[in-house]
Amino acid sequence: MSDPVSSLEAVPAERSALVLFSGGQDSTACLAWALTQFDRVETVGFDYGQRHHIEMETRTKVLARMRREYVPAQTKLGEDHVVDLKGFGRVAESSLTRDQEIKMGERGLPNSFVPGRNLAFFVYAAAVADRRGIDHLVGGMCETDFSGYPDCRKDTLDAMERVLNLGIERPYIIDTPLMYLTKAETWAMTHDLGGDALVEVVLEETHTCYMGERGERHVWGYGCGTCPACELRANGFEQWRAAK
């Protein structure tokens, strides 16, 4: 019997996607979306010394449940890759990479902003994708409900796509299915893609909290409940549930 993961490598590059996968709510929604759009999907995670390093553990649990319970993953989900970016995290330090209070900085950006983080992610993801024969890079960036990070904006990612195409000479396409969605709409999209079962995977397994808190499960999942990531997630869940 052939190895299903190995057989996926024969899928053409234009029908293949690499999902930037942290194991959080947004990247899990993007993974589910990619599995409905492409014939072969791989994932890549980044260890940049984040305070919420627990996400590097929870992401593997999300992937395992997706393989078991999300039907498209059973035939389309291929290899997972992990890139060590701890050196970058030390250079681009922020409240996400060291123990300090999350607050607004002098430039009008929260000090949770890791300068150039998403840009670095895409450079490394593009390198992985080139070697794996993949043309689509999928990210969960959003400029509707977000923390104000400039590297989440559509203009930034359009420019990044062009840079990668020029610098690597590969026809990369950066897909951002959440770009114009609110967090409530992200919850709704997740439910549309996989029903209550996929929503439960997000609630139980994914990690979004900047503090790395997983001691208590709230109605919207695990987290401290007060950091910007938790507030966005919780408010979105309540808005989605109220609109159902």
Secondary structure, DSSP 4 states (H G I P E B T S, - for coil): ---HHHHGGGS-GGGEEEEE--SSHHHHHHHHHHHHH-SEEEEEEEES--TTTTHHHHHHHHHHHHHHH-HHHHHHEEEEEEEE-HHHHHHT--TTTSS----B-TTSSBTT--TTHHHHHHHHHHHHHHHHT--EEE----SSSS---GGGSHHHHHHHHHHHHHHH-S--EEE-TTTT--HHHHHHHHHHHHHHHHHHHHHHH----TT---SSEETTEES-SSSHHHHHHHHHHHHHHHH-
